[in-house]
Amino acid sequence: MMDDDLHEAVKKCLDLLEENTEILTNLEFDLESEMEDELTPNMELYQLYDMTEDVSKSVKLKRAEFNLVRRQAEDSF
């Protein structure tokens, strides 16, 4: 019974951590984006495409980092 309660408490903590980490990551990304937001006149379409790819890769990296930390935390229990 105690093991089940402990397991459930740890799972709830990990779920909260995951949710809060995602929120903080989104806030961080939004703040960084605001600081980098500069209008660049006469941008070519390929430059906009490259910027979109960079943003997508950045989000994927942050998600991968988060998932790695979560897995490491789960493995430690």
N, CA, C and O atoms as a Tripos MOL2 file, in Angstrom:
@<TRIPOS>MOLECULE
protein
  308   307    77     0     0
PROTEIN
NO_CHARGES

@<TRIPOS>ATOM
      1 N           0.8260   -1.1990    0.0000 N.3       1 MET1
      2 CA          0.0000    0.0000    0.0000 C.3       1 MET1
      3 C           0.8650    1.2550    0.0000 C.2       1 MET1
      4 O           0.5930    2.2020   -0.7380 O.2       1 MET1
      5 N           1.9150    1.2610    0.8340 N.am      2 MET2
      6 CA          2.7950    2.4240    0.9140 C.3       2 MET2
      7 C           3.5150    2.6540   -0.4130 C.2       2 MET2
      8 O           3.6850    3.7940   -0.8470 O.2       2 MET2
      9 N           3.9390    1.5500   -1.0590 N.am      3 ASP3
     10 CA          4.6340    1.6840   -2.3420 C.3       3 ASP3
     11 C           3.7230    2.2880   -3.3970 C.2       3 ASP3
     12 O           4.1600    3.1120   -4.2010 O.2       3 ASP3
     13 N           2.4560    1.8820   -3.3980 N.am      4 ASP4
     14 CA          1.5010    2.4300   -4.3580 C.3       4 ASP4
     15 C           1.2910    3.9250   -4.1180 C.2       4 ASP4
     16 O           1.2350    4.7110   -5.0640 O.2       4 ASP4
     17 N           1.1750    4.3080   -2.8430 N.am      5 ASP5
     18 CA          0.9880    5.7170   -2.5110 C.3       5 ASP5
     19 C           2.2070    6.5390   -2.9190 C.2       5 ASP5
     20 O           2.0780    7.6320   -3.4700 O.2       5 ASP5
     21 N           3.3850    5.9990   -2.6430 N.am      6 LEU6
     22 CA          4.6180    6.6970   -3.0120 C.3       6 LEU6
     23 C           4.7290    6.8190   -4.5210 C.2       6 LEU6
     24 O           5.0770    7.8740   -5.0510 O.2       6 LEU6
     25 N           4.4270    5.7220   -5.2050 N.am      7 HIS7
     26 CA          4.4880    5.7380   -6.6730 C.3       7 HIS7
     27 C           3.5220    6.7770   -7.2420 C.2       7 HIS7
     28 O           3.8700    7.5170   -8.1620 O.2       7 HIS7
     29 N           2.3220    6.8290   -6.6960 N.am      8 GLU8
     30 CA          1.3210    7.7940   -7.1650 C.3       8 GLU8
     31 C           1.7480    9.2300   -6.8690 C.2       8 GLU8
     32 O           1.5570   10.1180   -7.6990 O.2       8 GLU8
     33 N           2.3230    9.4610   -5.6950 N.am      9 ALA9
     34 CA          2.7840   10.8030   -5.3300 C.3       9 ALA9
     35 C           3.9210   11.2490   -6.2500 C.2       9 ALA9
     36 O           3.9590   12.4010   -6.6830 O.2       9 ALA9
     37 N           4.8410   10.3410   -6.5450 N.am     10 VAL10
     38 CA          5.9570   10.6690   -7.4440 C.3      10 VAL10
     39 C           5.4250   10.9450   -8.8430 C.2      10 VAL10
     40 O           5.8790   11.8770   -9.5070 O.2      10 VAL10
     41 N           4.4720   10.1480   -9.2900 N.am     11 LYS11
     42 CA          3.8840   10.3660  -10.6270 C.3      11 LYS11
     43 C           3.2110   11.7350  -10.7000 C.2      11 LYS11
     44 O           3.3550   12.4420  -11.6980 O.2      11 LYS11
     45 N           2.4740   12.1150   -9.6480 N.am     12 LYS12
     46 CA          1.8250   13.4300   -9.6450 C.3      12 LYS12
     47 C           2.8620   14.5430   -9.6760 C.2      12 LYS12
     48 O           2.6910   15.5410  -10.3750 O.2      12 LYS12
     49 N           3.9410   14.3680   -8.9140 N.am     13 CYS13
     50 CA          5.0060   15.3800   -8.9140 C.3      13 CYS13
     51 C           5.6450   15.5030  -10.2920 C.2      13 CYS13
     52 O           5.9040   16.6110  -10.7610 O.2      13 CYS13
     53 N           5.9010   14.3690  -10.9400 N.am     14 LEU14
     54 CA          6.4910   14.3970  -12.2780 C.3      14 LEU14
     55 C           5.5470   15.0430  -13.2890 C.2      14 LEU14
     56 O           5.9890   15.7710  -14.1780 O.2      14 LEU14
     57 N           4.2500   14.7780  -13.1530 N.am     15 ASP15
     58 CA          3.2740   15.4030  -14.0530 C.3      15 ASP15
     59 C           3.2580   16.9190  -13.8690 C.2      15 ASP15
     60 O           3.2190   17.6700  -14.8430 O.2      15 ASP15
     61 N           3.2880   17.3620  -12.6040 N.am     16 LEU16
     62 CA          3.3280   18.8030  -12.3280 C.3      16 LEU16
     63 C           4.6120   19.4220  -12.8580 C.2      16 LEU16
     64 O           4.5940   20.5070  -13.4410 O.2      16 LEU16
     65 N           5.7170   18.7320  -12.6550 N.am     17 LEU17
     66 CA          7.0040   19.2110  -13.1450 C.3      17 LEU17
     67 C           6.9850   19.3360  -14.6590 C.2      17 LEU17
     68 O           7.4600   20.3290  -15.2110 O.2      17 LEU17
     69 N           6.4410   18.3360  -15.3260 N.am     18 GLU18
     70 CA          6.3550   18.3650  -16.7860 C.3      18 GLU18
     71 C           5.5240   19.5530  -17.2640 C.2      18 GLU18
     72 O           5.9190   20.2710  -18.1830 O.2      18 GLU18
     73 N           4.3760   19.7500  -16.6320 N.am     19 GLU19
     74 CA          3.4960   20.8500  -17.0180 C.3      19 GLU19
     75 C           4.1650   22.2010  -16.7920 C.2      19 GLU19
     76 O           4.1230   23.0730  -17.6600 O.2      19 GLU19
     77 N           4.7810   22.3720  -15.6280 N.am     20 ASN20
     78 CA          5.4260   23.6490  -15.3180 C.3      20 ASN20
     79 C           6.6570   23.8900  -16.1690 C.2      20 ASN20
     80 O           6.9320   25.0270  -16.5520 O.2      20 ASN20
     81 N           7.3960   22.8430  -16.4680 N.am     21 THR21
     82 CA          8.5730   22.9910  -17.3220 C.3      21 THR21
     83 C           8.1610   23.4190  -18.7240 C.2      21 THR21
     84 O           8.8140   24.2550  -19.3480 O.2      21 THR21
     85 N           7.0780   22.8420  -19.2060 N.am     22 GLU22
     86 CA          6.5870   23.2210  -20.5350 C.3      22 GLU22
     87 C           6.1520   24.6840  -20.5490 C.2      22 GLU22
     88 O           6.4370   25.4110  -21.5010 O.2      22 GLU22
     89 N           5.4710   25.1090  -19.5050 N.am     23 ILE23
     90 CA          5.0320   26.5050  -19.4100 C.3      23 ILE23
     91 C           6.2430   27.4340  -19.3740 C.2      23 ILE23
     92 O           6.2820   28.4390  -20.0840 O.2      23 ILE23
     93 N           7.2320   27.0940  -18.5470 N.am     24 LEU24
     94 CA          8.4300   27.9290  -18.4450 C.3      24 LEU24
     95 C           9.2090   27.9480  -19.7530 C.2      24 LEU24
     96 O           9.7390   28.9880  -20.1440 O.2      24 LEU24
     97 N           9.2820   26.8160  -20.4270 N.am     25 THR25
     98 CA          9.9750   26.7640  -21.7180 C.3      25 THR25
     99 C           9.2810   27.6530  -22.7320 C.2      25 THR25
    100 O           9.9330   28.3630  -23.4980 O.2      25 THR25
    101 N           7.9520   27.6130  -22.7330 N.am     26 ASN26
    102 CA          7.1950   28.4710  -23.6560 C.3      26 ASN26
    103 C           7.4160   29.9490  -23.3340 C.2      26 ASN26
    104 O           7.5730   30.7670  -24.2400 O.2      26 ASN26
    105 N           7.4280   30.2870  -22.0510 N.am     27 LEU27
    106 CA          7.6810   31.6720  -21.6570 C.3      27 LEU27
    107 C           9.0780   32.1120  -22.0820 C.2      27 LEU27
    108 O           9.2660   33.2070  -22.6110 O.2      27 LEU27
    109 N          10.0450   31.2460  -21.8420 N.am     28 GLU28
    110 CA         11.4240   31.5630  -22.2240 C.3      28 GLU28
    111 C          11.5170   31.7840  -23.7250 C.2      28 GLU28
    112 O          12.1430   32.7380  -24.1880 O.2      28 GLU28
    113 N          10.8920   30.8960  -24.4730 N.am     29 PHE29
    114 CA         10.9170   31.0140  -25.9220 C.3      29 PHE29
    115 C          10.2460   32.3090  -26.3740 C.2      29 PHE29
    116 O          10.7480   32.9980  -27.2620 O.2      29 PHE29
    117 N           9.1020   32.6380  -25.7540 N.am     30 ASP30
    118 CA          8.4000   33.8750  -26.1020 C.3      30 ASP30
    119 C           9.2510   35.1030  -25.8090 C.2      30 ASP30
    120 O           9.3020   36.0370  -26.6080 O.2      30 ASP30
    121 N           9.9230   35.0970  -24.6540 N.am     31 LEU31
    122 CA         10.7740   36.2370  -24.3030 C.3      31 LEU31
    123 C          11.9510   36.3650  -25.2650 C.2      31 LEU31
    124 O          12.2870   37.4640  -25.7060 O.2      31 LEU31
    125 N          12.5740   35.2300  -25.5860 N.am     32 GLU32
    126 CA         13.6820   35.2710  -26.5410 C.3      32 GLU32
    127 C          13.2070   35.7530  -27.8990 C.2      32 GLU32
    128 O          13.8960   36.5160  -28.5760 O.2      32 GLU32
    129 N          12.0360   35.3060  -28.2870 N.am     33 SER33
    130 CA         11.4950   35.7110  -29.5810 C.3      33 SER33
    131 C          11.2190   37.2070  -29.6220 C.2      33 SER33
    132 O          11.4730   37.8690  -30.6280 O.2      33 SER33
    133 N          10.6940   37.7310  -28.5190 N.am     34 GLU34
    134 CA         10.4210   39.1670  -28.4640 C.3      34 GLU34
    135 C          11.7060   39.9730  -28.5790 C.2      34 GLU34
    136 O          11.7450   41.0000  -29.2560 O.2      34 GLU34
    137 N          12.7530   39.5050  -27.9170 N.am     35 MET35
    138 CA         14.0180   40.2370  -27.9750 C.3      35 MET35
    139 C          14.6260   40.1730  -29.3700 C.2      35 MET35
    140 O          15.3180   41.0960  -29.7990 O.2      35 MET35
    141 N          14.3590   39.0660  -30.0790 N.am     36 GLU36
    142 CA         14.9420   38.9040  -31.4090 C.3      36 GLU36
    143 C          14.0570   39.4680  -32.5070 C.2      36 GLU36
    144 O          14.4680   39.5330  -33.6660 O.2      36 GLU36
    145 N          12.8550   39.8730  -32.1540 N.am     37 ASP37
    146 CA         11.9160   40.3660  -33.1570 C.3      37 ASP37
    147 C          12.3870   41.7040  -33.7180 C.2      37 ASP37
    148 O          12.2870   42.7470  -33.0720 O.2      37 ASP37
    149 N          12.8840   41.6360  -34.8970 N.am     38 GLU38
    150 CA         13.2510   42.8390  -35.6370 C.3      38 GLU38
    151 C          12.7650   42.6450  -37.0540 C.2      38 GLU38
    152 O          12.9650   41.5930  -37.6620 O.2      38 GLU38
    153 N          12.1440   43.6440  -37.5520 N.am     39 LEU39
    154 CA         11.7110   43.5660  -38.9370 C.3      39 LEU39
    155 C          12.9080   43.8080  -39.8430 C.2      39 LEU39
    156 O          13.6270   44.8000  -39.7210 O.2      39 LEU39
    157 N          13.0880   42.8880  -40.7330 N.am     40 THR40
    158 CA         14.1760   43.0140  -41.6840 C.3      40 THR40
    159 C          13.5440   43.2330  -43.0560 C.2      40 THR40
    160 O          12.9040   42.3390  -43.6100 O.2      40 THR40
    161 N          13.7320   44.4180  -43.5850 N.am     41 PRO41
    162 CA         13.1010   44.6970  -44.8780 C.3      41 PRO41
    163 C          13.7450   43.8820  -46.0000 C.2      41 PRO41
    164 O          14.9140   43.5020  -45.9350 O.2      41 PRO41
    165 N          12.9610   43.6380  -46.9940 N.am     42 ASN42
    166 CA         13.4310   42.9840  -48.2190 C.3      42 ASN42
    167 C          13.9700   41.5780  -47.9800 C.2      42 ASN42
    168 O          14.9500   41.1680  -48.6010 O.2      42 ASN42
    169 N          13.3310   40.8470  -47.0840 N.am     43 MET43
    170 CA         13.7420   39.4610  -46.8810 C.3      43 MET43
    171 C          13.2090   38.6140  -48.0290 C.2      43 MET43
    172 O          12.0990   38.8160  -48.5220 O.2      43 MET43
    173 N          14.0180   37.6820  -48.4230 N.am     44 GLU44
    174 CA         13.6150   36.7590  -49.4760 C.3      44 GLU44
    175 C          12.8280   35.6060  -48.8450 C.2      44 GLU44
    176 O          12.9400   35.3450  -47.6470 O.2      44 GLU44
    177 N          12.0490   34.9350  -49.6530 N.am     45 LEU45
    178 CA         11.2370   33.8270  -49.1750 C.3      45 LEU45
    179 C          12.1030   32.7240  -48.5700 C.2      45 LEU45
    180 O          11.7330   32.1550  -47.5430 O.2      45 LEU45
    181 N          13.2350   32.4130  -49.1750 N.am     46 TYR46
    182 CA         14.0940   31.3550  -48.6500 C.3      46 TYR46
    183 C          14.6400   31.7260  -47.2710 C.2      46 TYR46
    184 O          14.8790   30.8380  -46.4530 O.2      46 TYR46
    185 N          14.8450   33.0330  -46.9920 N.am     47 GLN47
    186 CA         15.3160   33.4590  -45.6780 C.3      47 GLN47
    187 C          14.2290   33.2370  -44.6250 C.2      47 GLN47
    188 O          14.5160   32.8070  -43.5070 O.2      47 GLN47
    189 N          12.9870   33.5310  -44.9870 N.am     48 LEU48
    190 CA         11.8720   33.2700  -44.0810 C.3      48 LEU48
    191 C          11.7260   31.7700  -43.8210 C.2      48 LEU48
    192 O          11.4470   31.3570  -42.6950 O.2      48 LEU48
    193 N          11.9110   30.9660  -44.8470 N.am     49 TYR49
    194 CA         11.8390   29.5220  -44.7000 C.3      49 TYR49
    195 C          12.9350   29.0340  -43.7480 C.2      49 TYR49
    196 O          12.6770   28.2000  -42.8800 O.2      49 TYR49
    197 N          14.1510   29.5510  -43.9090 N.am     50 ASP50
    198 CA         15.2610   29.1760  -43.0340 C.3      50 ASP50
    199 C          14.9830   29.5590  -41.5820 C.2      50 ASP50
    200 O          15.2940   28.8010  -40.6630 O.2      50 ASP50
    201 N          14.3970   30.7350  -41.3840 N.am     51 MET51
    202 CA         14.0670   31.1690  -40.0310 C.3      51 MET51
    203 C          13.0280   30.2340  -39.4060 C.2      51 MET51
    204 O          13.1210   29.8980  -38.2250 O.2      51 MET51
    205 N          12.0530   29.8210  -40.1920 N.am     52 THR52
    206 CA         11.0210   28.9070  -39.7070 C.3      52 THR52
    207 C          11.6370   27.5700  -39.3170 C.2      52 THR52
    208 O          11.2780   26.9910  -38.2910 O.2      52 THR52
    209 N          12.5530   27.0850  -40.1240 N.am     53 GLU53
    210 CA         13.2480   25.8340  -39.8110 C.3      53 GLU53
    211 C          14.0430   25.9540  -38.5160 C.2      53 GLU53
    212 O          14.0500   25.0280  -37.7040 O.2      53 GLU53
    213 N          14.7100   27.0840  -38.3180 N.am     54 ASP54
    214 CA         15.4870   27.3080  -37.0910 C.3      54 ASP54
    215 C          14.6050   27.2830  -35.8580 C.2      54 ASP54
    216 O          14.9650   26.6860  -34.8440 O.2      54 ASP54
    217 N          13.4570   27.9250  -35.9420 N.am     55 VAL55
    218 CA         12.5270   27.9490  -34.8120 C.3      55 VAL55
    219 C          12.0290   26.5360  -34.5190 C.2      55 VAL55
    220 O          11.9540   26.1270  -33.3600 O.2      55 VAL55
    221 N          11.6960   25.8080  -35.5530 N.am     56 SER56
    222 CA         11.2130   24.4360  -35.3890 C.3      56 SER56
    223 C          12.2750   23.5670  -34.7300 C.2      56 SER56
    224 O          11.9580   22.7910  -33.8280 O.2      56 SER56
    225 N          13.5130   23.6780  -35.1550 N.am     57 LYS57
    226 CA         14.5980   22.8940  -34.5600 C.3      57 LYS57
    227 C          14.8190   23.2790  -33.1050 C.2      57 LYS57
    228 O          15.0780   22.4200  -32.2630 O.2      57 LYS57
    229 N          14.7160   24.5530  -32.8150 N.am     58 SER58
    230 CA         14.9000   25.0180  -31.4360 C.3      58 SER58
    231 C          13.8410   24.4180  -30.5160 C.2      58 SER58
    232 O          14.1500   23.9760  -29.4100 O.2      58 SER58
    233 N          12.5990   24.4060  -30.9740 N.am     59 VAL59
    234 CA         11.5100   23.8430  -30.1780 C.3      59 VAL59
    235 C          11.7270   22.3460  -29.9860 C.2      59 VAL59
    236 O          11.5200   21.8270  -28.8900 O.2      59 VAL59
    237 N          12.1400   21.6510  -31.0370 N.am     60 LYS60
    238 CA         12.3890   20.2130  -30.9250 C.3      60 LYS60
    239 C          13.5190   19.9280  -29.9430 C.2      60 LYS60
    240 O          13.4360   18.9770  -29.1660 O.2      60 LYS60
    241 N          14.5730   20.7400  -29.9690 N.am     61 LEU61
    242 CA         15.6740   20.5510  -29.0230 C.3      61 LEU61
    243 C          15.2240   20.7630  -27.5830 C.2      61 LEU61
    244 O          15.5790   19.9840  -26.6980 O.2      61 LEU61
    245 N          14.4520   21.8000  -27.3490 N.am     62 LYS62
    246 CA         13.9610   22.0630  -25.9900 C.3      62 LYS62
    247 C          13.0720   20.9210  -25.5160 C.2      62 LYS62
    248 O          13.1510   20.5200  -24.3540 O.2      62 LYS62
    249 N          12.2380   20.4000  -26.3860 N.am     63 ARG63
    250 CA         11.3690   19.2790  -26.0220 C.3      63 ARG63
    251 C          12.2110   18.0340  -25.7290 C.2      63 ARG63
    252 O          11.9230   17.3020  -24.7820 O.2      63 ARG63
    253 N          13.2390   17.7930  -26.5290 N.am     64 ALA64
    254 CA         14.1080   16.6370  -26.3030 C.3      64 ALA64
    255 C          14.8550   16.7740  -24.9770 C.2      64 ALA64
    256 O          14.9970   15.7980  -24.2390 O.2      64 ALA64
    257 N          15.3310   17.9810  -24.6730 N.am     65 GLU65
    258 CA         16.0150   18.2100  -23.3960 C.3      65 GLU65
    259 C          15.0730   17.9300  -22.2350 C.2      65 GLU65
    260 O          15.4520   17.2810  -21.2600 O.2      65 GLU65
    261 N          13.8580   18.4150  -22.3430 N.am     66 PHE66
    262 CA         12.8760   18.2080  -21.2860 C.3      66 PHE66
    263 C          12.5920   16.7210  -21.1010 C.2      66 PHE66
    264 O          12.5630   16.2270  -19.9740 O.2      66 PHE66
    265 N          12.3830   16.0060  -22.2100 N.am     67 ASN67
    266 CA         12.0890   14.5800  -22.1230 C.3      67 ASN67
    267 C          13.2520   13.8020  -21.5260 C.2      67 ASN67
    268 O          13.0370   12.8450  -20.7820 O.2      67 ASN67
    269 N          14.4750   14.1970  -21.8400 N.am     68 LEU68
    270 CA         15.6430   13.5440  -21.2600 C.3      68 LEU68
    271 C          15.6710   13.7360  -19.7500 C.2      68 LEU68
    272 O          15.8950   12.7790  -19.0080 O.2      68 LEU68
    273 N          15.4470   14.9520  -19.2920 N.am     69 VAL69
    274 CA         15.4430   15.2320  -17.8580 C.3      69 VAL69
    275 C          14.3300   14.4470  -17.1770 C.2      69 VAL69
    276 O          14.5280   13.9050  -16.0890 O.2      69 VAL69
    277 N          13.1780   14.3810  -17.7980 N.am     70 ARG70
    278 CA         12.0540   13.6380  -17.2220 C.3      70 ARG70
    279 C          12.3790   12.1570  -17.1070 C.2      70 ARG70
    280 O          12.1080   11.5400  -16.0760 O.2      70 ARG70
    281 N          12.9620   11.5790  -18.1660 N.am     71 ARG71
    282 CA         13.3240   10.1630  -18.1180 C.3      71 ARG71
    283 C          14.3660    9.8930  -17.0470 C.2      71 ARG71
    284 O          14.2940    8.8850  -16.3430 O.2      71 ARG71
    285 N          15.3370   10.7920  -16.9210 N.am     72 GLN72
    286 CA         16.3550   10.6200  -15.8890 C.3      72 GLN72
    287 C          15.7350   10.6930  -14.5030 C.2      72 GLN72
    288 O          16.1320    9.9520  -13.6040 O.2      72 GLN72
    289 N          14.7690   11.5800  -14.3250 N.am     73 ALA73
    290 CA         14.0940   11.6940  -13.0310 C.3      73 ALA73
    291 C          13.2790   10.4390  -12.7380 C.2      73 ALA73
    292 O          13.2630    9.9650  -11.6020 O.2      73 ALA73
    293 N          12.6090    9.9010  -13.7390 N.am     74 GLU74
    294 CA         11.8250    8.6730  -13.5600 C.3      74 GLU74
    295 C          12.7330    7.4920  -13.2500 C.2      74 GLU74
    296 O          12.3970    6.6500  -12.4170 O.2      74 GLU74
    297 N          13.8820    7.4260  -13.9150 N.am     75 ASP75
    298 CA         14.8040    6.3110  -13.6970 C.3      75 ASP75
    299 C          15.4290    6.3450  -12.3050 C.2      75 ASP75
    300 O          15.8280    5.3080  -11.7770 O.2      75 ASP75
    301 N          15.5130    7.5150  -11.7210 N.am     76 SER76
    302 CA         16.1350    7.6220  -10.4020 C.3      76 SER76
    303 C          15.2150    7.1140   -9.3000 C.2      76 SER76
    304 O          15.6480    6.9120   -8.1650 O.2      76 SER76
    305 N          13.9290    6.9050   -9.6420 N.am     77 PHE77
    306 CA         12.9900    6.4010   -8.6340 C.3      77 PHE77
    307 C          12.8600    4.9540   -8.8150 C.2      77 PHE77
    308 O          12.1190    4.3040   -8.0770 O.2      77 PHE77
@<TRIPOS>BOND
     1     1     2 1
     2     2     3 1
     3     3     4 2
     4     3     5 am
     5     5     6 1
     6     6     7 1
     7     7     8 2
     8     7     9 am
     9     9    10 1
    10    10    11 1
    11    11    12 2
    12    11    13 am
    13    13    14 1
    14    14    15 1
    15    15    16 2
    16    15    17 am
    17    17    18 1
    18    18    19 1
    19    19    20 2
    20    19    21 am
    21    21    22 1
    22    22    23 1
    23    23    24 2
    24    23    25 am
    25    25    26 1
    26    26    27 1
    27    27    28 2
    28    27    29 am
    29    29    30 1
    30    30    31 1
    31    31    32 2
    32    31    33 am
    33    33    34 1
    34    34    35 1
    35    35    36 2
    36    35    37 am
    37    37    38 1
    38    38    39 1
    39    39    40 2
    40    39    41 am
    41    41    42 1
    42    42    43 1
    43    43    44 2
    44    43    45 am
    45    45    46 1
    46    46    47 1
    47    47    48 2
    48    47    49 am
    49    49    50 1
    50    50    51 1
    51    51    52 2
    52    51    53 am
    53    53    54 1
    54    54    55 1
    55    55    56 2
    56    55    57 am
    57    57    58 1
    58    58    59 1
    59    59    60 2
    60    59    61 am
    61    61    62 1
    62    62    63 1
    63    63    64 2
    64    63    65 am
    65    65    66 1
    66    66    67 1
    67    67    68 2
    68    67    69 am
    69    69    70 1
    70    70    71 1
    71    71    72 2
    72    71    73 am
    73    73    74 1
    74    74    75 1
    75    75    76 2
    76    75    77 am
    77    77    78 1
    78    78    79 1
    79    79    80 2
    80    79    81 am
    81    81    82 1
    82    82    83 1
    83    83    84 2
    84    83    85 am
    85    85    86 1
    86    86    87 1
    87    87    88 2
    88    87    89 am
    89    89    90 1
    90    90    91 1
    91    91    92 2
    92    91    93 am
    93    93    94 1
    94    94    95 1
    95    95    96 2
    96    95    97 am
    97    97    98 1
    98    98    99 1
    99    99   100 2
   100    99   101 am
   101   101   102 1
   102   102   103 1
   103   103   104 2
   104   103   105 am
   105   105   106 1
   106   106   107 1
   107   107   108 2
   108   107   109 am
   109   109   110 1
   110   110   111 1
   111   111   112 2
   112   111   113 am
   113   113   114 1
   114   114   115 1
   115   115   116 2
   116   115   117 am
   117   117   118 1
   118   118   119 1
   119   119   120 2
   120   119   121 am
   121   121   122 1
   122   122   123 1
   123   123   124 2
   124   123   125 am
   125   125   126 1
   126   126   127 1
   127   127   128 2
   128   127   129 am
   129   129   130 1
   130   130   131 1
   131   131   132 2
   132   131   133 am
   133   133   134 1
   134   134   135 1
   135   135   136 2
   136   135   137 am
   137   137   138 1
   138   138   139 1
   139   139   140 2
   140   139   141 am
   141   141   142 1
   142   142   143 1
   143   143   144 2
   144   143   145 am
   145   145   146 1
   146   146   147 1
   147   147   148 2
   148   147   149 am
   149   149   150 1
   150   150   151 1
   151   151   152 2
   152   151   153 am
   153   153   154 1
   154   154   155 1
   155   155   156 2
   156   155   157 am
   157   157   158 1
   158   158   159 1
   159   159   160 2
   160   159   161 am
   161   161   162 1
   162   162   163 1
   163   163   164 2
   164   163   165 am
   165   165   166 1
   166   166   167 1
   167   167   168 2
   168   167   169 am
   169   169   170 1
   170   170   171 1
   171   171   172 2
   172   171   173 am
   173   173   174 1
   174   174   175 1
   175   175   176 2
   176   175   177 am
   177   177   178 1
   178   178   179 1
   179   179   180 2
   180   179   181 am
   181   181   182 1
   182   182   183 1
   183   183   184 2
   184   183   185 am
   185   185   186 1
   186   186   187 1
   187   187   188 2
   188   187   189 am
   189   189   190 1
   190   190   191 1
   191   191   192 2
   192   191   193 am
   193   193   194 1
   194   194   195 1
   195   195   196 2
   196   195   197 am
   197   197   198 1
   198   198   199 1
   199   199   200 2
   200   199   201 am
   201   201   202 1
   202   202   203 1
   203   203   204 2
   204   203   205 am
   205   205   206 1
   206   206   207 1
   207   207   208 2
   208   207   209 am
   209   209   210 1
   210   210   211 1
   211   211   212 2
   212   211   213 am
   213   213   214 1
   214   214   215 1
   215   215   216 2
   216   215   217 am
   217   217   218 1
   218   218   219 1
   219   219   220 2
   220   219   221 am
   221   221   222 1
   222   222   223 1
   223   223   224 2
   224   223   225 am
   225   225   226 1
   226   226   227 1
   227   227   228 2
   228   227   229 am
   229   229   230 1
   230   230   231 1
   231   231   232 2
   232   231   233 am
   233   233   234 1
   234   234   235 1
   235   235   236 2
   236   235   237 am
   237   237   238 1
   238   238   239 1
   239   239   240 2
   240   239   241 am
   241   241   242 1
   242   242   243 1
   243   243   244 2
   244   243   245 am
   245   245   246 1
   246   246   247 1
   247   247   248 2
   248   247   249 am
   249   249   250 1
   250   250   251 1
   251   251   252 2
   252   251   253 am
   253   253   254 1
   254   254   255 1
   255   255   256 2
   256   255   257 am
   257   257   258 1
   258   258   259 1
   259   259   260 2
   260   259   261 am
   261   261   262 1
   262   262   263 1
   263   263   264 2
   264   263   265 am
   265   265   266 1
   266   266   267 1
   267   267   268 2
   268   267   269 am
   269   269   270 1
   270   270   271 1
   271   271   272 2
   272   271   273 am
   273   273   274 1
   274   274   275 1
   275   275   276 2
   276   275   277 am
   277   277   278 1
   278   278   279 1
   279   279   280 2
   280   279   281 am
   281   281   282 1
   282   282   283 1
   283   283   284 2
   284   283   285 am
   285   285   286 1
   286   286   287 1
   287   287   288 2
   288   287   289 am
   289   289   290 1
   290   290   291 1
   291   291   292 2
   292   291   293 am
   293   293   294 1
   294   294   295 1
   295   295   296 2
   296   295   297 am
   297   297   298 1
   298   298   299 1
   299   299   300 2
   300   299   301 am
   301   301   302 1
   302   302   303 1
   303   303   304 2
   304   303   305 am
   305   305   306 1
   306   306   307 1
   307   307   308 2
@<TRIPOS>SUBSTRUCTURE
     1 MET1         2 RESIDUE 1 A MET
     2 MET2         6 RESIDUE 1 A MET
     3 ASP3        10 RESIDUE 1 A ASP
     4 ASP4        14 RESIDUE 1 A ASP
     5 ASP5        18 RESIDUE 1 A ASP
     6 LEU6        22 RESIDUE 1 A LEU
     7 HIS7        26 RESIDUE 1 A HIS
     8 GLU8        30 RESIDUE 1 A GLU
     9 ALA9        34 RESIDUE 1 A ALA
    10 VAL10       38 RESIDUE 1 A VAL
    11 LYS11       42 RESIDUE 1 A LYS
    12 LYS12       46 RESIDUE 1 A LYS
    13 CYS13       50 RESIDUE 1 A CYS
    14 LEU14       54 RESIDUE 1 A LEU
    15 ASP15       58 RESIDUE 1 A ASP
    16 LEU16       62 RESIDUE 1 A LEU
    17 LEU17       66 RESIDUE 1 A LEU
    18 GLU18       70 RESIDUE 1 A GLU
    19 GLU19       74 RESIDUE 1 A GLU
    20 ASN20       78 RESIDUE 1 A ASN
    21 THR21       82 RESIDUE 1 A THR
    22 GLU22       86 RESIDUE 1 A GLU
    23 ILE23       90 RESIDUE 1 A ILE
    24 LEU24       94 RESIDUE 1 A LEU
    25 THR25       98 RESIDUE 1 A THR
    26 ASN26      102 RESIDUE 1 A ASN
    27 LEU27      106 RESIDUE 1 A LEU
    28 GLU28      110 RESIDUE 1 A GLU
    29 PHE29      114 RESIDUE 1 A PHE
    30 ASP30      118 RESIDUE 1 A ASP
    31 LEU31      122 RESIDUE 1 A LEU
    32 GLU32      126 RESIDUE 1 A GLU
    33 SER33      130 RESIDUE 1 A SER
    34 GLU34      134 RESIDUE 1 A GLU
    35 MET35      138 RESIDUE 1 A MET
    36 GLU36      142 RESIDUE 1 A GLU
    37 ASP37      146 RESIDUE 1 A ASP
    38 GLU38      150 RESIDUE 1 A GLU
    39 LEU39      154 RESIDUE 1 A LEU
    40 THR40      158 RESIDUE 1 A THR
    41 PRO41      162 RESIDUE 1 A PRO
    42 ASN42      166 RESIDUE 1 A ASN
    43 MET43      170 RESIDUE 1 A MET
    44 GLU44      174 RESIDUE 1 A GLU
    45 LEU45      178 RESIDUE 1 A LEU
    46 TYR46      182 RESIDUE 1 A TYR
    47 GLN47      186 RESIDUE 1 A GLN
    48 LEU48      190 RESIDUE 1 A LEU
    49 TYR49      194 RESIDUE 1 A TYR
    50 ASP50      198 RESIDUE 1 A ASP
    51 MET51      202 RESIDUE 1 A MET
    52 THR52      206 RESIDUE 1 A THR
    53 GLU53      210 RESIDUE 1 A GLU
    54 ASP54      214 RESIDUE 1 A ASP
    55 VAL55      218 RESIDUE 1 A VAL
    56 SER56      222 RESIDUE 1 A SER
    57 LYS57      226 RESIDUE 1 A LYS
    58 SER58      230 RESIDUE 1 A SER
    59 VAL59      234 RESIDUE 1 A VAL
    60 LYS60      238 RESIDUE 1 A LYS
    61 LEU61      242 RESIDUE 1 A LEU
    62 LYS62      246 RESIDUE 1 A LYS
    63 ARG63      250 RESIDUE 1 A ARG
    64 ALA64      254 RESIDUE 1 A ALA
    65 GLU65      258 RESIDUE 1 A GLU
    66 PHE66      262 RESIDUE 1 A PHE
    67 ASN67      266 RESIDUE 1 A ASN
    68 LEU68      270 RESIDUE 1 A LEU
    69 VAL69      274 RESIDUE 1 A VAL
    70 ARG70      278 RESIDUE 1 A ARG
    71 ARG71      282 RESIDUE 1 A ARG
    72 GLN72      286 RESIDUE 1 A GLN
    73 ALA73      290 RESIDUE 1 A ALA
    74 GLU74      294 RESIDUE 1 A GLU
    75 ASP75      298 RESIDUE 1 A ASP
    76 SER76      302 RESIDUE 1 A SER
    77 PHE77      306 RESIDUE 1 A PHE
